[in-house]
């Protein structure tokens, strides 16, 4: 694993005062990104619903729909 310093080199960056300050009216140098920042992904599970929870939710929806239908039929007859 190699490390590169993400900060600009003050000796070679134009517009910097001694000590690294930026004079008024000058745009500060941009930061570089950190290529090694963040966690390494060793396991990336697939996204989406599993079959068992989706089946249980659909079964619950069907049971509620049957309950409403039975209640509506009981009111009519």
Secondary structure, DSSP 8 states (H G I E B T S, - for coil): ------S--TTT-TTB-TTS-B-TT---------TT-S---S-----S--HHHHHHHHHHHHHHHHHHHHHHHHHH-
